[in-house]
Amino acid sequence: MPDSVPALSTRKKIRRFFKEEDGASAIEYAIIAGLIAVTMIGTAKLVGVEITNVFTTIQTALQEVNSSSSDTGSTD
């Protein structure tokens, strides 16, 4: 009857494996962290484009002001 003892311990191990939820929790946290990272990267790209547009607009306006003030020949 020694053959049934290892089988019983294997069954216990299998049951314990399926009852434990530590691995599942770790996977869930990894998925959540991945989704947060993807969202942050996407948001950073969108904000970066908008900031670039704002600075380009400011640069263009400053260049226009600078060129118009030099065209008038004012001596300050």
BELVEN-V590077 format. One record per residue. N is the residue number from 1. SS is DSSP state (H for helix, E for strand, C for the rest). PSI is psi in degrees with one decimal (* if undefined). BURIAL is 1 if it has 9 or more other ideal C-beta (glycine too) atoms within 8 Angstrom, else 0. Layout:
BEGIN
n;ss;psi;burial
N;SS;PSI;BURIAL
N;SS;PSI;BURIAL
END
This chain:
BEGIN
n;ss;psi;burial
1;C;5.2;0
2;H;-19.6;0
3;H;-28.5;0
4;H;-22.4;0
5;H;-47.9;0
6;H;-34.3;0
7;H;-39.2;0
8;H;-41.8;0
9;H;-32.7;0
10;H;-40.8;0
11;H;-41.7;0
12;H;-41.8;0
13;H;-41.9;0
14;H;-44.0;0
15;H;-43.6;0
16;H;-39.2;0
17;H;-44.1;0
18;H;-21.3;0
19;H;-29.8;0
20;C;136.4;0
21;C;10.4;0
22;H;-44.0;0
23;H;-40.2;0
24;H;-39.9;0
25;H;-41.5;0
26;H;-41.1;0
27;H;-41.6;0
28;H;-43.5;0
29;H;-37.9;0
30;H;-40.5;0
31;H;-43.9;0
32;H;-44.6;0
33;H;-39.4;0
34;H;-42.5;0
35;H;-39.5;0
36;H;-42.5;0
37;H;-44.2;0
38;H;-41.9;0
39;H;-43.3;0
40;H;-40.7;0
41;H;-44.7;0
42;H;-42.3;0
43;H;-41.7;0
44;H;-38.9;0
45;H;-44.4;0
46;H;-44.1;0
47;H;-38.4;0
48;H;-41.3;0
49;H;-43.6;0
50;H;-41.4;0
51;H;-41.0;0
52;H;-43.2;0
53;H;-41.6;0
54;H;-46.6;0
55;H;-34.0;0
56;H;-42.2;0
57;H;-43.3;0
58;H;-43.9;0
59;H;-43.9;0
60;H;-44.4;0
61;H;-41.9;0
62;H;-39.0;0
63;H;-39.4;0
64;H;-43.1;0
65;H;-42.8;0
66;H;-43.8;0
67;H;-34.7;0
68;H;-33.0;0
69;H;-31.1;0
70;H;-26.0;0
71;H;-29.4;0
72;C;-18.3;0
73;C;25.7;0
74;C;141.9;0
75;C;101.5;0
76;C;*;0
END
